[in-house]
Amino acid sequence: MHYPRSKETLAVVAVMAAFAVVLTLTNIASAWSLLPDAARSDEAQAAATPTNPKFRKTIRPGGLFTNFFVVSRLAFSPDGRYLAIANGGLPFVVVWDLERDREQSHFRLPGRVGGERSPCWGRDERLLWSPDGRFITDGASYAEVFRPRNVAPKDWDPAPYLFMSFMDPMTGQVAQKVNMQGTHGVFNRDGSKLATFYQRSPGKLLIYDTHTWARTEIDTGLIATPEFDWAEDGRILVVGCIWQRQGHILRGRDGIPFPDKSHVILKIDTAGRGAIEATLVQSSDIDPKDGKIYPHGSCSGAISSLNGRKMAIRCDGVHILDTDSLATLSVYNSSDGSAVYDANNGLDFSLDGRLLYAVGSDSADRRVQSDIIDTTTGRVVGRFPSGWSHAVAISPNGRTMAVGHSNYLELFDLR
């Protein structure tokens, strides 16, 4: 005997059937995720290439406070096992063990509590992992003693009270604290030197020997704190706006002085000879109303390839340079109009320097496309999706790419 079924009964049956289907698919997906990589599709594993990144996993380093953790800086350990993750909103760093997929340590960066320094990151400050693997630092000094209220800023010299901390990645403890000045810094290839600029000495490049902490000071002739990185030959390439003051005139290879307040690239001899070569990036502008000279736009960020043979700077597009000749190899502009968030942290080179990864950033947190650029031609040769991205880092072995977002980071396979 059959009874007519009400619409309510049929609706309940339909919901239960849908739930059973979802549950079944979830169990299948869970079982699939537990299979070893070798048991998965060979085609899917083989598809990961430097120009076709394949998503691996998501990491949320903030734990219960994930929503307050803005992944703004990333740095791999020299062996590629660990990833240092800096929070852009609060002065914390998490060291993640990629092999065991868990947090190794976390710590607060000393000095980022106000006073002489902001608790947030400066736009072009970096997270540095020393080449010997022993230290993590932000390459910026902080004042242990603040300026007394009854002393004017122009009369206050904080230099004796400035320190830079070097943290032990495994324990999160301060491994070494050195009396030194600097607003942001970069290690050379073997970690024997650390180059910084000090904001109270415009245009002064400070180079520290990391064994003795002896300092060499070089006047670059630049107006404000510039961007820089080490080249292949152990020299430093500096990008900044020049100040053609009396007694310090910068000239091109033809002997003609550069226009005042132009953006140039300087090759600095760290042995003490200063700028030994320079080339123009952007000439200055003259305001037709008052006849004054102004910089044309701005140049920010400078990051070298692992072998030091190429450099990328953001200056009306991303310029990719040969560090030996200072010639511009190519210029890249985002293919969909999204901005590179930060030239120091939103760009990174492939292991061999042939590719440049540029993460796109959209303030509305929409999914935009990040580009992979051929550094010789400037052409986009690959793309991958991203949202409000803040940072990208390529592992030392060139197999993994990490991309930082507002409250999480993604790992991609490149090989």
Secondary structure as UniProt FT lines:
FT   HELIX           7..34
FT   HELIX           37..39
FT   HELIX           42..46
FT   TURN            50..51
FT   STRAND          54..59
FT   TURN            61..62
FT   HELIX           63..68
FT   STRAND          71..76
FT   TURN            78..79
FT   STRAND          82..87
FT   STRAND          92..97
FT   TURN            98..101
FT   STRAND          102..108
FT   TURN            110..111
FT   TURN            115..116
FT   TURN            123..124
FT   STRAND          128..129
FT   TURN            131..132
FT   STRAND          136..137
FT   STRAND          142..143
FT   TURN            149..150
FT   HELIX           153..155
FT   HELIX           159..161
FT   STRAND          162..167
FT   TURN            169..171
FT   STRAND          174..179
FT   STRAND          184..187
FT   TURN            189..190
FT   STRAND          193..197
FT   TURN            199..200
FT   TURN            202..203
FT   STRAND          204..209
FT   TURN            210..212
FT   STRAND          215..219
FT   STRAND          227..230
FT   TURN            232..233
FT   STRAND          236..242
FT   TURN            246..247
FT   TURN            253..254
FT   TURN            260..261
FT   STRAND          263..269
FT   TURN            270..273
FT   STRAND          274..282
FT   STRAND          285..286
FT   TURN            288..290
FT   STRAND          293..294
FT   STRAND          300..304
FT   TURN            306..307
FT   STRAND          310..314
FT   STRAND          318..322
FT   TURN            323..325
FT   STRAND          328..332
FT   STRAND          339..340
FT   TURN            343..345
FT   STRAND          347..349
FT   TURN            351..352
FT   STRAND          355..358
FT   STRAND          360..361
FT   TURN            363..364
FT   STRAND          368..374
FT   TURN            375..377
FT   STRAND          380..386
FT   STRAND          391..394
FT   TURN            396..397
FT   STRAND          400..404
FT   STRAND          409..413
//
